[in-house]
Amino acid sequence: MSLADDVKAPIRHADRFFIGGQWVQPSSDATIKVIDSGTEELYFSVAEAQAADISRAVEAARQAFDAGPWPQLSHAERAGYLRAIGAELSRRSEDIGQIWPRESGVLHAVARFGGAGAQVTFNAFADLAGTFPWEEPAKPAAGEFGLIVREPVGVVGAIIPWNAPIGLISNKVAPALLAGCSVVLKSSPEAPGEGYLIAEAAEAVGLPPGVLNVLTADREVSELLVRDPRVDKITFTGSTAAGRRIASICGERIARCTLELGGKSAAVILDDMDIATAAQTLSRAECFLSGQVCSSLTRIVVTRQRHDALLEALAGTFSQVRVGDPFDAQTQMGPLAASRQRDRVEGYIAKGVADGFTLATGGGRPKDLDRGWFVEPTVFGNVDNHSVIAQEEIFGPVLSVIPARDEQDAIAIANDTIYGLNASVFTNDVDRARQVAGQLRSGTVGHNAFRTDFSVAFGGFKQSGIGREGGREGLLPFLETKTVILEGRPAGYENTTL
């Protein structure tokens, strides 16, 4: 039996929610069907949360924070739990390797390392327990001694998208737990499996009841999590449209929020860069997750005199990508995550054709694949940067090559978007790369490749989001800063110089 034939989802309690440290019965018999993106067949079903289930999970998290031991533990003690959860997720790597491709279309060759990646994230945040400045002395204008104290923000609602669940869960849950927060994790209806796996990991390591609660809900019910006054902070990854809604609700009640939203990221190709190398690099990067990546480099900006050569090179490399079964070792790009996602991508391709842009390759469905939500790798040329396909996030394997007059015009085009999540500069001169990077309004700027790094920091300018995830910067949003001003020096600070 091949991996692709083994269709039993490796989760134990799909009919329940993990709330208060237990697997509890849902309030209704509503379920969500998870469809295999490569075969269009039912993979498994999970319980669908209703209003009562959301409320129960929030109450469990509230009690765990207000009355439980978790916030009172030392950071080192909490770090021990993080390391244990990371180890458990690493042990479940092959289970992630089975779930993620079927939910989202990622290659099994990539997905099978998802657990190990999660362990790296949990361990990295655990390492901060001993190095992060949780408490610092400060000189007050009045009073003898001051402290800057960083404390947990409280109950966190974490809302996860369907494209890369395990990595995004890790970068929300790990820093929240280290800070001392309790969490309600709301999984995507398209990809709930990884949420169940982290719940099982929390159960296995004996995480105190209510510190992590996991359920799956659709948008209408999920909004109740955002509105609940018992939730102190929302951390969300998803579309900019949904992010605007969440931000407005959080604004009404002055709740904290971190938003990692959409992108329309530019690759700026300077004139000294080898065309073939750039084309190969960009094509390879766009294969990951079938282009369903918010930070994907989908606007390729190049000077007019090099446009046609780059378009030809991209068409040549991207058209050779092998699309197919994500469990086949020879496959280079799998399907899209859902039928409606393929419809969305095909709609944008049709718009590009209707607008008269040069369709250099792709534009349809692979002729040899009659099952699964596959789409051909697609490249448009001579694209107007003000057009729909250049301005709106497609979330699929569609590249737009945009001509510029010169380098400064290319930078202006790259910045001419509501988004600012990612970018890259292609040049052989590292000093020019640094200079151009300083002019790009983007949360990350890479050099000669698609580069994002959650171990440093990830997030966007403009409508690509608020706040950062990953690394030290990704811990800060889960903390509140408290100023303490004392008339004397507390224990441990007797000899501190201010």
C-alpha positions in Angstrom: 0.0 0.0 0.0 1.4 3.4 -0.9 1.3 6.4 1.4 -1.4 7.9 -0.7 -3.6 4.9 -0.3 -3.5 5.1 3.5 -6.5 7.4 4.0 -7.3 6.9 7.7 -6.7 10.2 9.5 -4.2 9.7 12.4 -6.2 11.5 15.0 -8.1 10.0 17.9 -11.0 12.2 18.9 -12.3 13.9 15.7 -15.8 13.9 17.1 -14.9 16.0 20.1 -13.3 19.2 21.3 -10.3 19.5 23.6 -11.5 21.9 26.4 -10.4 22.1 30.0 -7.9 19.3 29.5 -10.5 16.8 28.4 -12.1 15.6 25.2 -15.6 16.9 25.5 -18.8 16.2 23.6 -19.9 19.0 21.3 -23.1 20.9 21.9 -24.6 19.7 18.6 -24.2 17.0 16.0 -22.9 19.4 13.4 -19.8 18.2 11.5 -17.3 19.5 9.0 -16.1 17.3 6.2 -12.5 17.4 5.2 -12.0 16.6 1.6 -8.7 15.2 0.2 -7.4 17.9 -2.1 -5.7 15.4 -4.4 -8.6 12.9 -4.8 -11.7 15.0 -4.0 -12.8 12.1 -1.6 -13.8 12.4 2.0 -10.7 12.2 4.2 -12.3 12.6 7.7 -15.0 14.6 9.5 -14.7 16.7 12.7 -17.1 18.2 15.1 -18.2 21.7 14.2 -18.2 24.1 17.1 -21.3 26.2 17.9 -21.7 29.3 20.1 -22.0 27.2 23.3 -18.7 25.3 22.5 -16.8 28.6 21.9 -18.1 30.0 25.2 -17.1 26.8 27.1 -13.6 26.9 25.7 -13.2 30.6 26.5 -14.4 30.0 30.1 -11.9 27.1 30.5 -9.1 29.4 29.3 -10.3 32.2 31.5 -10.3 30.0 34.6 -6.9 28.6 33.7 -5.5 32.1 33.5 -7.3 33.7 36.5 -7.3 30.8 38.9 -5.0 28.1 37.6 -1.3 27.5 38.2 -0.1 28.3 34.7 0.6 32.1 35.0 2.3 31.6 38.4 4.8 29.1 37.1 8.3 30.3 36.4 9.3 30.9 32.7 11.7 28.0 33.0 8.9 25.7 34.2 6.7 26.7 31.3 9.6 26.2 29.0 9.8 22.6 30.1 6.3 22.1 28.9 7.1 23.7 25.5 10.0 21.4 25.0 7.8 18.4 25.8 5.1 19.5 23.4 7.8 20.1 20.7 9.2 16.6 21.2 5.7 15.1 21.0 4.9 16.9 17.7 8.3 15.8 16.3 7.3 12.2 17.2 4.1 12.7 15.2 5.9 14.0 12.1 4.7 11.3 9.8 1.1 11.9 11.0 1.5 15.5 9.9 3.0 14.2 6.7 -0.2 12.3 6.1 -2.6 15.1 7.0 -1.2 18.3 5.6 -0.9 17.2 1.9 -4.5 16.0 1.9 -5.8 19.1 3.6 -3.8 21.8 1.7 -2.0 20.2 -1.2 1.6 20.5 0.1 4.1 17.8 -1.0 4.5 14.9 1.4 8.3 15.3 1.0 7.8 18.7 2.7 5.0 17.8 5.1 6.8 15.0 6.8 9.2 17.4 8.3 6.4 19.6 9.8 6.7 18.0 13.2 10.5 18.5 13.4 9.9 22.1 12.4 7.4 22.6 15.1 9.8 21.2 17.6 12.4 23.7 16.5 9.9 26.5 17.1 8.8 25.3 20.5 12.4 24.9 21.6 13.4 28.3 20.3 10.7 30.0 22.4 11.7 27.8 25.3 15.2 29.1 25.0 14.0 32.6 25.5 12.9 31.7 29.0 16.4 32.3 30.3 17.4 35.2 28.1 14.4 37.5 27.6 14.3 40.6 29.9 11.1 39.7 31.7 11.9 42.3 34.3 14.3 45.3 34.1 15.3 48.0 36.5 14.5 51.6 35.5 15.2 55.0 37.1 11.9 56.8 37.9 11.5 60.6 38.0 9.9 60.1 41.4 10.4 57.3 43.9 13.6 55.5 44.6 13.4 52.4 42.3 11.5 51.4 39.2 10.9 48.2 37.3 9.7 47.5 33.8 7.9 44.1 34.1 6.5 42.1 31.2 3.5 40.0 32.1 1.2 37.7 30.1 -1.6 39.5 28.1 -4.2 37.0 29.4 -6.5 34.7 27.4 -5.5 34.4 23.7 -7.8 33.5 20.8 -5.6 32.0 18.1 -7.3 31.7 14.6 -5.4 29.5 12.1 -5.7 29.4 8.3 -5.6 26.2 6.2 -2.4 26.6 4.2 0.3 25.8 6.8 -1.4 25.0 10.0 1.3 23.3 12.1 3.9 26.1 11.5 1.4 28.8 12.3 0.0 27.1 15.3 3.5 26.7 16.7 4.4 30.4 16.2 1.2 31.4 18.0 0.9 28.8 20.8 4.5 28.5 21.8 5.1 32.2 22.6 1.7 32.6 24.2 2.3 29.7 26.5 5.8 30.8 27.4 4.5 34.3 28.3 2.0 32.6 30.7 -1.2 33.0 28.6 -4.0 30.5 28.1 -5.1 29.8 24.6 -8.3 29.0 22.6 -7.0 27.6 19.3 -9.6 27.8 16.5 -8.7 25.6 13.5 -9.7 26.1 9.9 -12.6 24.0 8.6 -10.5 23.0 5.6 -7.5 21.9 7.8 -8.4 21.0 11.3 -6.1 17.9 11.7 -3.0 19.6 13.0 -5.1 21.3 15.7 -6.1 17.9 17.0 -2.5 16.8 16.9 -1.3 19.6 19.2 -4.3 19.0 21.5 -3.1 15.4 21.8 0.4 16.6 22.4 -0.8 18.9 25.2 -2.7 16.0 26.7 0.3 13.7 26.4 2.6 16.0 28.3 0.2 16.9 31.0 -0.4 20.6 30.2 -2.6 22.0 33.1 -6.3 21.9 32.2 -7.6 24.9 30.2 -4.2 26.2 29.2 -4.8 25.1 25.7 -8.2 24.5 24.2 -8.8 23.4 20.6 -11.9 23.4 18.4 -12.9 23.9 14.8 -15.5 26.4 13.6 -16.6 28.3 10.6 -16.4 32.1 10.2 -19.7 33.1 11.8 -19.1 31.1 15.0 -15.4 32.1 15.0 -16.4 35.7 15.2 -17.9 35.0 18.7 -14.3 34.2 19.9 -13.2 37.7 18.6 -16.1 39.4 20.3 -16.0 37.6 23.7 -14.9 40.1 26.4 -13.2 37.3 28.3 -10.6 37.1 25.5 -7.8 39.6 26.0 -6.1 39.1 22.6 -6.7 37.7 19.2 -3.8 36.4 17.0 -5.0 35.8 13.5 -3.4 34.7 10.2 -5.5 34.9 7.1 -6.9 37.2 4.4 -6.7 41.0 4.7 -10.5 41.2 4.3 -11.0 39.0 7.4 -8.2 40.9 9.2 -10.1 44.2 8.7 -13.2 42.6 10.3 -11.2 41.3 13.2 -9.4 44.5 13.8 -12.6 46.5 13.8 -14.2 44.2 16.4 -11.1 44.3 18.6 -11.1 48.0 18.2 -14.6 48.3 19.6 -13.6 46.7 22.9 -9.9 47.7 22.8 -8.7 44.1 22.7 -5.2 43.4 21.6 -4.6 41.8 18.2 -1.9 40.6 16.0 -2.7 40.2 12.3 -0.7 38.4 9.7 -2.5 39.1 6.5 -2.2 39.0 2.8 0.5 39.9 0.4 1.3 40.7 -3.2 5.0 40.5 -2.9 7.5 41.8 -5.5 10.7 40.4 -6.8 12.8 43.3 -8.2 15.2 42.0 -10.8 18.1 44.4 -11.2 20.0 44.6 -14.5 23.1 42.7 -13.4 21.2 39.6 -12.4 21.4 36.5 -14.6 17.9 36.0 -16.2 18.1 32.1 -16.2 19.1 32.0 -12.6 16.4 34.3 -11.5 13.7 32.4 -13.5 14.8 29.1 -12.0 14.8 30.4 -8.5 11.4 32.1 -8.7 9.8 29.1 -10.4 11.1 26.7 -7.8 9.8 28.9 -4.9 6.4 29.2 -6.4 6.0 25.4 -6.3 5.8 25.4 -2.5 2.2 24.8 -1.4 1.1 25.4 -5.0 1.6 29.1 -4.5 -0.8 29.2 -1.6 1.6 31.3 0.4 0.8 34.8 1.6 4.4 36.0 1.2 4.9 34.4 -2.3 6.8 36.4 -4.8 4.2 36.8 -7.5 4.9 40.2 -9.0 8.2 40.0 -11.0 9.4 43.5 -11.8 12.1 43.9 -14.4 13.3 46.7 -16.7 11.5 46.8 -20.1 14.6 45.8 -22.1 14.9 42.6 -20.2 11.2 41.8 -19.8 10.8 39.5 -22.8 13.9 37.5 -21.9 12.7 37.0 -18.4 9.2 36.1 -19.5 10.5 33.5 -21.8 12.8 32.0 -19.2 10.0 31.9 -16.6 7.6 30.2 -19.0 10.3 27.7 -19.8 11.1 26.8 -16.2 7.6 27.0 -14.7 6.0 25.0 -17.5 8.3 22.1 -16.8 7.1 21.8 -13.2 5.6 18.3 -12.6 2.1 18.7 -11.1 0.4 15.7 -9.5 -0.1 13.5 -6.5 1.6 15.1 -3.5 2.6 11.7 -2.3 4.5 10.9 -5.5 8.2 11.5 -5.0 8.5 12.8 -8.6 5.9 15.5 -8.1 7.1 19.1 -7.8 3.7 20.8 -7.1 0.5 19.4 -5.7 -3.1 20.5 -5.9 -4.8 23.6 -4.4 -6.6 23.1 -1.1 -10.2 23.3 -2.1 -12.6 23.4 -5.0 -13.5 27.0 -4.3 -9.8 27.9 -4.1 -9.3 26.5 -7.6 -12.3 28.4 -8.8 -10.8 31.6 -7.4 -7.5 31.0 -9.1 -9.1 30.2 -12.4 -11.2 33.3 -12.1 -8.0 35.5 -11.8 -6.4 33.7 -14.8 -9.5 34.4 -16.9 -9.3 38.1 -15.8 -5.7 38.3 -16.9 -6.6 36.8 -20.3 -9.5 39.2 -20.6 -7.3 42.2 -19.8 -5.0 41.2 -22.7 -1.9 40.3 -20.9 0.5 37.8 -22.4 -0.2 34.3 -21.3 3.2 32.8 -21.6 2.4 29.4 -20.1 -0.4 27.6 -18.2 -3.8 29.0 -17.7 -5.8 25.8 -17.4 -6.0 22.4 -15.6 -3.4 19.7 -16.2 -4.8 17.5 -19.0 -3.7 14.2 -17.4 -5.3 14.9 -14.0 -9.1 14.5 -13.9 -9.3 14.3 -10.1 -8.1 16.7 -7.5 -8.0 20.5 -7.5 -5.0 21.0 -9.7 -4.1 24.0 -11.8 -1.2 24.5 -14.3 1.7 26.7 -13.3 0.8 30.0 -15.0 2.9 33.0 -16.1 1.6 36.3 -17.5 3.7 39.0 -19.1 3.4 42.7 -20.0 1.2 43.0 -16.9 0.0 46.5 -15.8 0.7 46.9 -12.1 -2.6 48.6 -11.6 -4.5 45.6 -13.0 -6.5 43.1 -10.9 -4.0 40.3 -11.2 -1.2 42.5 -10.1 -3.0 44.1 -7.2 -5.1 41.3 -5.7 -3.8 38.3 -3.9 -4.5 35.2 -6.0 -3.1 32.5 -3.7 -2.2 30.1 -6.4 0.7 29.4 -8.9 0.2 32.5 -11.0 3.2 34.9 -11.7 2.9 38.4 -13.3 5.9 39.9 -15.0 5.7 43.7 -14.9 7.9 45.9 -17.0 9.6 49.0 -15.5 11.4 51.9 -17.0 14.5 51.7 -14.7 15.6 50.6 -11.3 13.8 53.5 -9.5 10.6 52.8 -11.4 10.9 49.1 -10.4 11.1 50.1 -6.8 8.1 52.4 -7.1 6.1 49.6 -8.8 7.1 47.2 -6.0 5.8 49.6 -3.4 2.6 50.5 -5.4 0.3 48.1 -3.5 -1.8 48.0 -0.4 0.4 45.2 0.8 3.9 45.1 2.3 4.6 41.5 3.5 7.6 40.3 1.6 9.9 41.3 -1.3 13.2 40.3 -2.8 16.0 42.0 -4.7 17.9 40.0 -7.3 21.4 41.4 -7.9 25.0 40.2 -7.7 25.9 43.3 -5.6 25.1 42.9 -1.9 25.5 46.6 -1.3 22.9 47.4 -4.1 20.7 44.7 -2.5 20.9 46.4 0.9 20.3 49.9 -0.7 17.2 48.7 -2.6 16.0 46.8 0.5 16.0 50.1 2.4 13.6 51.5 -0.1 11.1 48.7 -0.2 8.1 49.0 2.1 8.0 45.4 3.2 8.2 43.4 6.4 10.8 41.1 4.9 13.2 41.7 2.0 15.3 38.8 0.7 18.3 38.7 -1.6 18.3 36.5 -4.7 15.6 34.2 -3.4 12.2 33.9 -1.7 13.2 34.3 2.0 11.1 34.5 5.1 12.3 33.5 8.5 10.1 33.1 11.5 13.2 32.5 13.7 14.0 36.2 13.2 10.6 37.9 12.7 7.8 37.7 10.2 5.0 40.2 9.5 4.0 43.0 7.2 3.8 46.7 6.5 0.6 48.4 5.4 -2.4 46.1 5.0 -0.3 43.0 5.3 -0.8 43.1 9.1 -0.1 44.3 12.6 2.7 43.0 14.7 5.3 40.3 14.2 5.5 36.5 14.7 8.6 34.4 15.4 11.7 35.0 17.4 11.9 37.6 20.2 9.6 40.0 18.2 7.0 37.3 18.1 7.0 37.0 21.9 6.3 40.7 22.6 2.6 40.7 21.4 1.7 38.2 24.1 3.0 40.5 26.9 1.8 43.6 28.6 4.3 46.1 30.0 3.8 47.1 33.6 5.7 50.0 35.3 6.3 49.4 39.0 7.7 52.4 41.1 8.9 51.6 44.6 10.1 53.6 47.6 12.9 51.1 48.1 14.8 48.3 46.4 13.2 44.9 46.4 15.1 41.6 47.0 17.6 40.9 44.3 18.2 44.5 43.3 20.1 45.7 46.4 23.2 46.4 44.4 21.7 47.4 41.0 23.1 50.6 39.5 20.4 52.7 37.8 
